[in-house]
Amino acid sequence: MDNKIRFIDSNEKDIRKCGKYDLIFCMAVLQRTPDTITRQGVKSLKKIYPFEKFENQVIELDSYLKKGGLMVIHFSQYSFMDVNISSKYKALGNYNQDDYASVIFDRNSNLIEKPISRNSIFIKLED
């Protein structure tokens, strides 16, 4: 393995001590029981996983990322572009979440009946 790559425990102390980072992966972690939510026909995530919680998690992750770094959010129930800080980012390439088979929700935590394509990889343009 490259000596510039480090794996650390996921706790705030170690994360802050070793940051800022070039790349943050969020692969199928910014969601709550997606198969169950889809199967049960849930129309609102407000009580289960409100948009505000997703947004706060993304804002925290943003604080750990270097300018020019990559934020990868794949398999999420919300769109990164709905988060207030998304204006500091630009989608990189055409990598998307079109293969996400579960339902998705808007910034009001309500079901999106006709989902649109959502990008997965974003480059941070400013702090």
N, CA, C and O atoms as a GROMACS GRO file, in nm:
protein
  508
    1MET      N    1   0.084  -0.117   0.000
    1MET     CA    2   0.000   0.000   0.000
    1MET      C    3   0.089   0.125   0.000
    1MET      O    4   0.199   0.124   0.056
    2ASP      N    5   0.041   0.228  -0.063
    2ASP     CA    6   0.110   0.357  -0.070
    2ASP      C    7   0.127   0.414   0.071
    2ASP      O    8   0.033   0.412   0.150
    3ASN      N    9   0.247   0.464   0.103
    3ASN     CA   10   0.270   0.516   0.239
    3ASN      C   11   0.201   0.650   0.262
    3ASN      O   12   0.208   0.704   0.373
    4LYS      N   13   0.134   0.704   0.161
    4LYS     CA   14   0.058   0.828   0.179
    4LYS      C   15  -0.088   0.800   0.212
    4LYS      O   16  -0.165   0.893   0.240
    5ILE      N   17  -0.126   0.674   0.211
    5ILE     CA   18  -0.263   0.635   0.243
    5ILE      C   19  -0.267   0.585   0.387
    5ILE      O   20  -0.189   0.499   0.426
    6ARG      N   21  -0.360   0.641   0.465
    6ARG     CA   22  -0.376   0.599   0.604
    6ARG      C   23  -0.521   0.565   0.631
    6ARG      O   24  -0.612   0.631   0.580
    7PHE      N   25  -0.543   0.463   0.709
    7PHE     CA   26  -0.676   0.429   0.757
    7PHE      C   27  -0.678   0.460   0.906
    7PHE      O   28  -0.587   0.423   0.979
    8ILE      N   29  -0.783   0.527   0.950
    8ILE     CA   30  -0.795   0.564   1.091
    8ILE      C   31  -0.931   0.520   1.143
    8ILE      O   32  -1.024   0.494   1.067
    9ASP      N   33  -0.941   0.512   1.276
    9ASP     CA   34  -1.070   0.483   1.339
    9ASP      C   35  -1.162   0.601   1.316
    9ASP      O   36  -1.120   0.716   1.314
   10SER      N   37  -1.289   0.570   1.299
   10SER     CA   38  -1.389   0.673   1.273
   10SER      C   39  -1.438   0.734   1.404
   10SER      O   40  -1.549   0.706   1.449
   11ASN      N   41  -1.354   0.817   1.463
   11ASN     CA   42  -1.397   0.894   1.580
   11ASN      C   43  -1.350   1.037   1.559
   11ASN      O   44  -1.249   1.062   1.493
   12GLU      N   45  -1.424   1.131   1.615
   12GLU     CA   46  -1.400   1.273   1.586
   12GLU      C   47  -1.258   1.316   1.618
   12GLU      O   48  -1.199   1.394   1.542
   13LYS      N   49  -1.202   1.268   1.727
   13LYS     CA   50  -1.066   1.307   1.766
   13LYS      C   51  -0.964   1.270   1.658
   13LYS      O   52  -0.886   1.355   1.615
   14ASP      N   53  -0.966   1.144   1.615
   14ASP     CA   54  -0.871   1.099   1.513
   14ASP      C   55  -0.898   1.164   1.377
   14ASP      O   56  -0.805   1.198   1.304
   15ILE      N   57  -1.025   1.180   1.345
   15ILE     CA   58  -1.060   1.242   1.217
   15ILE      C   59  -1.006   1.384   1.210
   15ILE      O   60  -0.945   1.422   1.110
   16ARG      N   61  -1.028   1.462   1.314
   16ARG     CA   62  -0.980   1.601   1.316
   16ARG      C   63  -0.827   1.607   1.320
   16ARG      O   64  -0.766   1.691   1.253
   17LYS      N   65  -0.766   1.519   1.397
   17LYS     CA   66  -0.620   1.519   1.412
   17LYS      C   67  -0.550   1.494   1.279
   17LYS      O   68  -0.446   1.553   1.251
   18CYS      N   69  -0.605   1.407   1.198
   18CYS     CA   70  -0.541   1.368   1.072
   18CYS      C   71  -0.586   1.450   0.951
   18CYS      O   72  -0.524   1.440   0.845
   19GLY      N   73  -0.693   1.528   0.963
   19GLY     CA   74  -0.748   1.604   0.849
   19GLY      C   75  -0.665   1.725   0.818
   19GLY      O   76  -0.573   1.756   0.893
   20LYS      N   77  -0.691   1.792   0.714
   20LYS     CA   78  -0.795   1.784   0.614
   20LYS      C   79  -0.760   1.678   0.510
   20LYS      O   80  -0.644   1.642   0.491
   21TYR      N   81  -0.865   1.628   0.442
   21TYR     CA   82  -0.851   1.512   0.356
   21TYR      C   83  -0.866   1.546   0.208
   21TYR      O   84  -0.930   1.644   0.171
   22ASP      N   85  -0.804   1.462   0.126
   22ASP     CA   86  -0.814   1.474  -0.020
   22ASP      C   87  -0.942   1.412  -0.074
   22ASP      O   88  -0.993   1.453  -0.178
   23LEU      N   89  -0.994   1.314  -0.002
   23LEU     CA   90  -1.107   1.236  -0.052
   23LEU      C   91  -1.189   1.183   0.064
   23LEU      O   92  -1.135   1.131   0.161
   24ILE      N   93  -1.320   1.197   0.053
   24ILE     CA   94  -1.412   1.140   0.152
   24ILE      C   95  -1.513   1.055   0.077
   24ILE      O   96  -1.582   1.104  -0.013
   25PHE      N   97  -1.522   0.927   0.114
   25PHE     CA   98  -1.620   0.835   0.056
   25PHE      C   99  -1.738   0.820   0.151
   25PHE      O  100  -1.720   0.797   0.270
   26CYS      N  101  -1.858   0.832   0.098
   26CYS     CA  102  -1.982   0.801   0.170
   26CYS      C  103  -2.058   0.703   0.082
   26CYS      O  104  -2.143   0.742   0.002
   27MET      N  105  -2.026   0.578   0.098
   27MET     CA  106  -2.082   0.474   0.012
   27MET      C  107  -2.190   0.398   0.088
   27MET      O  108  -2.160   0.311   0.169
   28ALA      N  109  -2.315   0.431   0.060
   28ALA     CA  110  -2.431   0.363   0.119
   28ALA      C  111  -2.439   0.381   0.270
   28ALA      O  112  -2.488   0.292   0.340
   29VAL      N  113  -2.391   0.495   0.320
   29VAL     CA  114  -2.400   0.520   0.464
   29VAL      C  115  -2.494   0.636   0.499
   29VAL      O  116  -2.541   0.645   0.612
   30LEU      N  117  -2.522   0.724   0.404
   30LEU     CA  118  -2.611   0.838   0.431
   30LEU      C  119  -2.754   0.802   0.390
   30LEU      O  120  -2.813   0.864   0.302
   31GLN      N  121  -2.806   0.700   0.457
   31GLN     CA  122  -2.940   0.649   0.432
   31GLN      C  123  -2.984   0.565   0.551
   31GLN      O  124  -2.902   0.528   0.636
   32ARG      N  125  -3.111   0.537   0.558
   32ARG     CA  126  -3.164   0.454   0.666
   32ARG      C  127  -3.254   0.346   0.606
   32ARG      O  128  -3.352   0.377   0.538
   33THR      N  129  -3.222   0.222   0.631
   33THR     CA  130  -3.298   0.104   0.588
   33THR      C  131  -3.369   0.124   0.453
   33THR      O  132  -3.491   0.118   0.447
   34PRO      N  133  -3.294   0.148   0.346
   34PRO     CA  134  -3.356   0.183   0.218
   34PRO      C  135  -3.448   0.076   0.161
   34PRO      O  136  -3.552   0.109   0.103
   35ASP      N  137  -3.413  -0.051   0.176
   35ASP     CA  138  -3.500  -0.156   0.123
   35ASP      C  139  -3.634  -0.158   0.195
   35ASP      O  140  -3.739  -0.171   0.131
   36THR      N  141  -3.631  -0.144   0.326
   36THR     CA  142  -3.754  -0.142   0.405
   36THR      C  143  -3.838  -0.019   0.371
   36THR      O  144  -3.959  -0.030   0.354
   37ILE      N  145  -3.774   0.096   0.362
   37ILE     CA  146  -3.844   0.221   0.329
   37ILE      C  147  -3.915   0.207   0.194
   37ILE      O  148  -4.030   0.247   0.181
   38THR      N  149  -3.847   0.150   0.096
   38THR     CA  150  -3.905   0.132  -0.037
   38THR      C  151  -4.018   0.031  -0.032
   38THR      O  152  -4.126   0.056  -0.086
   39ARG      N  153  -3.994  -0.082   0.031
   39ARG     CA  154  -4.095  -0.189   0.037
   39ARG      C  155  -4.222  -0.144   0.108
   39ARG      O  156  -4.332  -0.181   0.068
   40GLN      N  157  -4.207  -0.064   0.214
   40GLN     CA  158  -4.323  -0.020   0.292
   40GLN      C  159  -4.393   0.102   0.230
   40GLN      O  160  -4.498   0.144   0.280
   41GLY      N  161  -4.338   0.157   0.125
   41GLY     CA  162  -4.401   0.271   0.058
   41GLY      C  163  -4.400   0.398   0.141
   41GLY      O  164  -4.493   0.478   0.134
   42VAL      N  165  -4.296   0.418   0.221
   42VAL     CA  166  -4.284   0.537   0.306
   42VAL      C  167  -4.282   0.662   0.218
   42VAL      O  168  -4.209   0.668   0.120
   43LYS      N  169  -4.363   0.761   0.254
   43LYS     CA  170  -4.374   0.886   0.177
   43LYS      C  171  -4.295   1.000   0.238
   43LYS      O  172  -4.269   1.100   0.171
   44SER      N  173  -4.257   0.987   0.365
   44SER     CA  174  -4.180   1.092   0.432
   44SER      C  175  -4.076   1.028   0.524
   44SER      O  176  -4.106   0.934   0.598
   45LEU      N  177  -3.955   1.081   0.519
   45LEU     CA  178  -3.848   1.034   0.608
   45LEU      C  179  -3.833   1.123   0.731
   45LEU      O  180  -3.741   1.105   0.810
   46LYS      N  181  -3.922   1.218   0.748
   46LYS     CA  182  -3.910   1.319   0.854
   46LYS      C  183  -3.884   1.258   0.991
   46LYS      O  184  -3.800   1.308   1.066
   47LYS      N  185  -3.953   1.151   1.026
   47LYS     CA  186  -3.937   1.091   1.160
   47LYS      C  187  -3.825   0.987   1.164
   47LYS      O  188  -3.778   0.951   1.272
   48ILE      N  189  -3.784   0.938   1.049
   48ILE     CA  190  -3.685   0.830   1.043
   48ILE      C  191  -3.544   0.886   1.023
   48ILE      O  192  -3.451   0.851   1.096
   49TYR      N  193  -3.529   0.973   0.923
   49TYR     CA  194  -3.400   1.031   0.887
   49TYR      C  195  -3.427   1.164   0.816
   49TYR      O  196  -3.422   1.171   0.694
   50PRO      N  197  -3.455   1.268   0.894
   50PRO     CA  198  -3.490   1.398   0.833
   50PRO      C  199  -3.375   1.456   0.752
   50PRO      O  200  -3.258   1.432   0.781
   51PHE      N  201  -3.411   1.533   0.651
   51PHE     CA  202  -3.310   1.595   0.565
   51PHE      C  203  -3.208   1.673   0.646
   51PHE      O  204  -3.090   1.672   0.613
   52GLU      N  205  -3.250   1.740   0.751
   52GLU     CA  206  -3.160   1.820   0.834
   52GLU      C  207  -3.045   1.737   0.891
   52GLU      O  208  -2.933   1.785   0.903
   53LYS      N  209  -3.073   1.613   0.925
   53LYS     CA  210  -2.967   1.526   0.977
   53LYS      C  211  -2.867   1.492   0.866
   53LYS      O  212  -2.746   1.497   0.887
   54PHE      N  213  -2.918   1.460   0.748
   54PHE     CA  214  -2.832   1.435   0.632
   54PHE      C  215  -2.746   1.559   0.605
   54PHE      O  216  -2.625   1.548   0.589
   55GLU      N  217  -2.810   1.675   0.600
   55GLU     CA  218  -2.738   1.798   0.570
   55GLU      C  219  -2.630   1.827   0.674
   55GLU      O  220  -2.519   1.864   0.638
   56ASN      N  221  -2.661   1.810   0.801
   56ASN     CA  222  -2.562   1.834   0.907
   56ASN      C  223  -2.444   1.738   0.895
   56ASN      O  224  -2.330   1.777   0.919
   57GLN      N  225  -2.470   1.613   0.858
   57GLN     CA  226  -2.361   1.517   0.840
   57GLN      C  227  -2.272   1.558   0.723
   57GLN      O  228  -2.150   1.549   0.732
   58VAL      N  229  -2.333   1.602   0.614
   58VAL     CA  230  -2.256   1.645   0.497
   58VAL      C  231  -2.174   1.770   0.529
   58VAL      O  232  -2.059   1.781   0.488
   59ILE      N  233  -2.233   1.864   0.602
   59ILE     CA  234  -2.161   1.986   0.641
   59ILE      C  235  -2.041   1.951   0.728
   59ILE      O  236  -1.934   2.009   0.712
   60GLU      N  237  -2.058   1.857   0.820
   60GLU     CA  238  -1.945   1.814   0.903
   60GLU      C  239  -1.836   1.751   0.816
   60GLU      O  240  -1.718   1.782   0.834
   61LEU      N  241  -1.874   1.665   0.724
   61LEU     CA  242  -1.776   1.602   0.636
   61LEU      C  243  -1.704   1.708   0.552
   61LEU      O  244  -1.584   1.697   0.529
   62ASP      N  245  -1.777   1.807   0.507
   62ASP     CA  246  -1.717   1.917   0.430
   62ASP      C  247  -1.607   1.986   0.509
   62ASP      O  248  -1.506   2.027   0.452
   63SER      N  249  -1.624   1.998   0.640
   63SER     CA  250  -1.524   2.066   0.723
   63SER      C  251  -1.392   1.988   0.729
   63SER      O  252  -1.289   2.044   0.764
   64TYR      N  253  -1.395   1.859   0.695
   64TYR     CA  254  -1.275   1.775   0.696
   64TYR      C  255  -1.206   1.768   0.560
   64TYR      O  256  -1.096   1.713   0.549
   65LEU      N  257  -1.269   1.823   0.456
   65LEU     CA  258  -1.219   1.807   0.319
   65LEU      C  259  -1.140   1.930   0.274
   65LEU      O  260  -1.182   2.043   0.295
   66LYS      N  261  -1.025   1.905   0.211
   66LYS     CA  262  -0.943   2.012   0.156
   66LYS      C  263  -1.011   2.077   0.035
   66LYS      O  264  -1.092   2.013  -0.033
   67LYS      N  265  -0.979   2.202   0.010
   67LYS     CA  266  -1.018   2.265  -0.116
   67LYS      C  267  -0.951   2.184  -0.228
   67LYS      O  268  -0.832   2.154  -0.220
   68GLY      N  269  -1.026   2.151  -0.331
   68GLY     CA  270  -0.976   2.066  -0.439
   68GLY      C  271  -0.996   1.918  -0.413
   68GLY      O  272  -0.970   1.835  -0.500
   69GLY      N  273  -1.045   1.884  -0.292
   69GLY     CA  274  -1.071   1.745  -0.257
   69GLY      C  275  -1.200   1.694  -0.318
   69GLY      O  276  -1.282   1.771  -0.369
   70LEU      N  277  -1.217   1.563  -0.312
   70LEU     CA  278  -1.335   1.498  -0.368
   70LEU      C  279  -1.428   1.448  -0.259
   70LEU      O  280  -1.384   1.385  -0.162
   71MET      N  281  -1.556   1.476  -0.276
   71MET     CA  282  -1.662   1.423  -0.190
   71MET      C  283  -1.741   1.324  -0.276
   71MET      O  284  -1.798   1.361  -0.379
   72VAL      N  285  -1.742   1.198  -0.233
   72VAL     CA  286  -1.814   1.094  -0.306
   72VAL      C  287  -1.933   1.051  -0.220
   72VAL      O  288  -1.915   0.997  -0.111
   73ILE      N  289  -2.052   1.074  -0.271
   73ILE     CA  290  -2.174   1.032  -0.202
   73ILE      C  291  -2.252   0.944  -0.298
   73ILE      O  292  -2.309   0.992  -0.397
   74HIS      N  293  -2.254   0.815  -0.269
   74HIS     CA  294  -2.321   0.720  -0.357
   74HIS      C  295  -2.415   0.634  -0.274
   74HIS      O  296  -2.380   0.589  -0.164
   75PHE      N  297  -2.532   0.612  -0.326
   75PHE     CA  298  -2.640   0.541  -0.257
   75PHE      C  299  -2.685   0.620  -0.134
   75PHE      O  300  -2.658   0.580  -0.021
   76SER      N  301  -2.752   0.729  -0.158
   76SER     CA  302  -2.808   0.811  -0.051
   76SER      C  303  -2.955   0.838  -0.080
   76SER      O  304  -2.997   0.834  -0.196
   77GLN      N  305  -3.032   0.864   0.024
   77GLN     CA  306  -3.175   0.890   0.006
   77GLN      C  307  -3.204   1.037  -0.024
   77GLN      O  308  -3.317   1.072  -0.056
   78TYR      N  309  -3.102   1.121  -0.014
   78TYR     CA  310  -3.117   1.264  -0.044
   78TYR      C  311  -3.012   1.305  -0.146
   78TYR      O  312  -2.913   1.235  -0.167
   79SER      N  313  -3.035   1.419  -0.209
   79SER     CA  314  -2.941   1.472  -0.306
   79SER      C  315  -2.841   1.566  -0.241
   79SER      O  316  -2.880   1.656  -0.166
   80PHE      N  317  -2.714   1.545  -0.268
   80PHE     CA  318  -2.610   1.636  -0.222
   80PHE      C  319  -2.638   1.779  -0.268
   80PHE      O  320  -2.608   1.874  -0.197
   81MET      N  321  -2.696   1.795  -0.386
   81MET     CA  322  -2.721   1.928  -0.441
   81MET      C  323  -2.826   2.006  -0.363
   81MET      O  324  -2.838   2.127  -0.381
   82ASP      N  325  -2.902   1.940  -0.277
   82ASP     CA  326  -3.000   2.009  -0.192
   82ASP      C  327  -2.938   2.066  -0.064
   82ASP      O  328  -3.002   2.144   0.006
   83VAL      N  329  -2.816   2.028  -0.034
   83VAL     CA  330  -2.747   2.075   0.086
   83VAL      C  331  -2.696   2.218   0.064
   83VAL      O  332  -2.648   2.250  -0.045
   84ASN      N  333  -2.708   2.303   0.165
   84ASN     CA  334  -2.671   2.444   0.152
   84ASN      C  335  -2.528   2.466   0.102
   84ASN      O  336  -2.504   2.560   0.027
   85ILE      N  337  -2.436   2.382   0.141
   85ILE     CA  338  -2.296   2.402   0.103
   85ILE      C  339  -2.263   2.348  -0.036
   85ILE      O  340  -2.149   2.359  -0.081
   86SER      N  341  -2.359   2.290  -0.106
   86SER     CA  342  -2.330   2.230  -0.237
   86SER      C  343  -2.280   2.332  -0.338
   86SER      O  344  -2.216   2.294  -0.436
   87SER      N  345  -2.308   2.460  -0.318
   87SER     CA  346  -2.261   2.564  -0.411
   87SER      C  347  -2.108   2.576  -0.409
   87SER      O  348  -2.050   2.636  -0.500
   88LYS      N  349  -2.044   2.520  -0.307
   88LYS     CA  350  -1.897   2.521  -0.299
   88LYS      C  351  -1.835   2.407  -0.380
   88LYS      O  352  -1.713   2.391  -0.381
   89TYR      N  353  -1.918   2.329  -0.447
   89TYR     CA  354  -1.874   2.209  -0.518
   89TYR      C  355  -1.919   2.211  -0.664
   89TYR      O  356  -2.011   2.284  -0.702
   90LYS      N  357  -1.851   2.128  -0.743
   90LYS     CA  358  -1.890   2.106  -0.881
   90LYS      C  359  -1.889   1.956  -0.905
   90LYS      O  360  -1.798   1.886  -0.862
   91ALA      N  361  -1.992   1.907  -0.975
   91ALA     CA  362  -1.995   1.765  -1.009
   91ALA      C  363  -1.875   1.732  -1.097
   91ALA      O  364  -1.840   1.808  -1.187
   92LEU      N  365  -1.814   1.618  -1.071
   92LEU     CA  366  -1.698   1.574  -1.147
   92LEU      C  367  -1.741   1.459  -1.237
   92LEU      O  368  -1.781   1.353  -1.188
   93GLY      N  369  -1.735   1.478  -1.366
   93GLY     CA  370  -1.773   1.374  -1.461
   93GLY      C  371  -1.922   1.346  -1.458
   93GLY      O  372  -2.001   1.425  -1.405
   94ASN      N  373  -1.959   1.234  -1.515
   94ASN     CA  374  -2.100   1.195  -1.522
   94ASN      C  375  -2.131   1.077  -1.432
   94ASN      O  376  -2.226   1.002  -1.457
   95TYR      N  377  -2.053   1.060  -1.326
   95TYR     CA  378  -2.078   0.951  -1.232
   95TYR      C  379  -2.206   0.982  -1.157
   95TYR      O  380  -2.222   1.092  -1.102
   96ASN      N  381  -2.298   0.886  -1.154
   96ASN     CA  382  -2.428   0.915  -1.094
   96ASN      C  383  -2.478   0.799  -1.009
   96ASN      O  384  -2.414   0.695  -0.995
   97GLN      N  385  -2.595   0.822  -0.952
   97GLN     CA  386  -2.658   0.723  -0.865
   97GLN      C  387  -2.778   0.658  -0.934
   97GLN      O  388  -2.870   0.612  -0.866
   98ASP      N  389  -2.778   0.654  -1.066
   98ASP     CA  390  -2.891   0.598  -1.138
   98ASP      C  391  -2.914   0.450  -1.107
   98ASP      O  392  -3.023   0.398  -1.131
   99ASP      N  393  -2.813   0.383  -1.053
   99ASP     CA  394  -2.828   0.242  -1.016
   99ASP      C  395  -2.886   0.224  -0.876
   99ASP      O  396  -2.901   0.111  -0.829
  100TYR      N  397  -2.920   0.335  -0.810
  100TYR     CA  398  -2.980   0.328  -0.676
  100TYR      C  399  -3.124   0.282  -0.690
  100TYR      O  400  -3.205   0.352  -0.750
  101ALA      N  401  -3.156   0.167  -0.635
  101ALA     CA  402  -3.287   0.105  -0.657
  101ALA      C  403  -3.392   0.146  -0.554
  101ALA      O  404  -3.509   0.111  -0.570
  102SER      N  405  -3.354   0.218  -0.451
  102SER     CA  406  -3.449   0.258  -0.347
  102SER      C  407  -3.504   0.398  -0.376
  102SER      O  408  -3.450   0.471  -0.459
  103VAL      N  409  -3.610   0.433  -0.305
  103VAL     CA  410  -3.674   0.563  -0.325
  103VAL      C  411  -3.587   0.675  -0.270
  103VAL      O  412  -3.504   0.653  -0.181
  104ILE      N  413  -3.606   0.797  -0.324
  104ILE     CA  414  -3.531   0.913  -0.277
  104ILE      C  415  -3.627   1.023  -0.235
  104ILE      O  416  -3.746   1.022  -0.269
  105PHE      N  417  -3.573   1.119  -0.158
  105PHE     CA  418  -3.655   1.220  -0.093
  105PHE      C  419  -3.598   1.360  -0.117
  105PHE      O  420  -3.480   1.376  -0.145
  106ASP      N  421  -3.686   1.461  -0.106
  106ASP     CA  422  -3.644   1.600  -0.126
  106ASP      C  423  -3.599   1.662   0.006
  106ASP      O  424  -3.598   1.595   0.109
  107ARG      N  425  -3.561   1.790   0.003
  107ARG     CA  426  -3.509   1.856   0.122
  107ARG      C  427  -3.616   1.876   0.231
  107ARG      O  428  -3.583   1.916   0.342
  108ASN      N  429  -3.743   1.850   0.198
  108ASN     CA  430  -3.849   1.852   0.299
  108ASN      C  431  -3.876   1.712   0.354
  108ASN      O  432  -3.972   1.691   0.429
  109SER      N  433  -3.792   1.617   0.316
  109SER     CA  434  -3.801   1.477   0.358
  109SER      C  435  -3.919   1.404   0.296
  109SER      O  436  -3.961   1.299   0.345
  110ASN      N  437  -3.974   1.459   0.187
  110ASN     CA  438  -4.087   1.397   0.119
  110ASN      C  439  -4.040   1.318  -0.003
  110ASN      O  440  -3.944   1.354  -0.070
  111LEU      N  441  -4.111   1.209  -0.030
  111LEU     CA  442  -4.080   1.122  -0.142
  111LEU      C  443  -4.079   1.199  -0.274
  111LEU      O  444  -4.168   1.281  -0.299
  112ILE      N  445  -3.980   1.173  -0.358
  112ILE     CA  446  -3.977   1.227  -0.494
  112ILE      C  447  -4.037   1.120  -0.584
  112ILE      O  448  -3.979   1.013  -0.602
  113GLU      N  449  -4.153   1.150  -0.640
  113GLU     CA  450  -4.225   1.051  -0.722
  113GLU      C  451  -4.151   1.016  -0.851
  113GLU      O  452  -4.148   0.900  -0.892
  114LYS      N  453  -4.092   1.118  -0.915
  114LYS     CA  454  -4.020   1.096  -1.041
  114LYS      C  455  -3.876   1.143  -1.023
  114LYS      O  456  -3.842   1.256  -1.057
  115PRO      N  457  -3.792   1.055  -0.969
  115PRO     CA  458  -3.653   1.094  -0.940
  115PRO      C  459  -3.576   1.133  -1.066
  115PRO      O  460  -3.600   1.080  -1.175
  116ILE      N  461  -3.484   1.226  -1.049
  116ILE     CA  462  -3.395   1.266  -1.157
  116ILE      C  463  -3.256   1.209  -1.129
  116ILE      O  464  -3.228   1.162  -1.018
  117SER      N  465  -3.172   1.212  -1.229
  117SER     CA  466  -3.035   1.163  -1.212
  117SER      C  467  -2.960   1.250  -1.111
  117SER      O  468  -2.972   1.372  -1.113
  118ARG      N  469  -2.884   1.186  -1.023
  118ARG     CA  470  -2.807   1.258  -0.921
  118ARG      C  471  -2.661   1.219  -0.933
  118ARG      O  472  -2.628   1.101  -0.941
  119ASN      N  473  -2.574   1.319  -0.935
  119ASN     CA  474  -2.430   1.292  -0.942
  119ASN      C  475  -2.380   1.230  -0.813
  119ASN      O  476  -2.445   1.238  -0.708
  120SER      N  477  -2.263   1.167  -0.822
  120SER     CA  478  -2.202   1.100  -0.706
  120SER      C  479  -2.070   1.159  -0.662
  120SER      O  480  -2.034   1.150  -0.545
  121ILE      N  481  -1.996   1.221  -0.755
  121ILE     CA  482  -1.862   1.270  -0.724
  121ILE      C  483  -1.857   1.421  -0.743
  121ILE      O  484  -1.897   1.473  -0.847
  122PHE      N  485  -1.807   1.489  -0.640
  122PHE     CA  486  -1.803   1.635  -0.640
  122PHE      C  487  -1.665   1.683  -0.599
  122PHE      O  488  -1.603   1.627  -0.508
  123ILE      N  489  -1.617   1.787  -0.665
  123ILE     CA  490  -1.490   1.848  -0.630
  123ILE      C  491  -1.516   1.978  -0.554
  123ILE      O  492  -1.599   2.059  -0.595
  124LYS      N  493  -1.445   1.995  -0.444
  124LYS     CA  494  -1.463   2.113  -0.359
  124LYS      C  495  -1.386   2.230  -0.420
  124LYS      O  496  -1.264   2.224  -0.434
  125LEU      N  497  -1.456   2.336  -0.456
  125LEU     CA  498  -1.396   2.452  -0.521
  125LEU      C  499  -1.352   2.559  -0.424
  125LEU      O  500  -1.262   2.638  -0.455
  126GLU      N  501  -1.414   2.564  -0.307
  126GLU     CA  502  -1.380   2.667  -0.208
  126GLU      C  503  -1.406   2.618  -0.067
  126GLU      O  504  -1.486   2.526  -0.046
  127ASP      N  505  -1.338   2.679   0.028
  127ASP     CA  506  -1.359   2.646   0.170
  127ASP      C  507  -1.477   2.721   0.226
  127ASP      O  508  -1.510   2.706   0.344
   0.00000   0.00000   0.00000
